[in-house]
């Protein structure tokens, strides 16, 4: 779990750097979403280690972050970066 939290922090830092450097207009709300996601993620991990029965809620949260957040919020950032030619296709 610790590695996943470290990955999330690195991922958010990298995204936030791109937002700042590109003048992304929705950066403030996107960064607030990152803070919310990270706080909730850490809380769910603590709950899991206190009570393993909360494991399903942790898995659902990770799915929602990795899939739903990426498909919605990150997709908007990617479109902005593409329009400013700051992100190549992949």
Secondary structure, DSSP 8 states (H G I E B T S, - for coil): -HHHHHHHHHHHHHHHHHHHHHT-TTHHHHHHHHHHHHHHHHHHHHHHHH-GGGHHHHHHHHHIIIIIIIIIIIHHHHHHHHHTT-S---
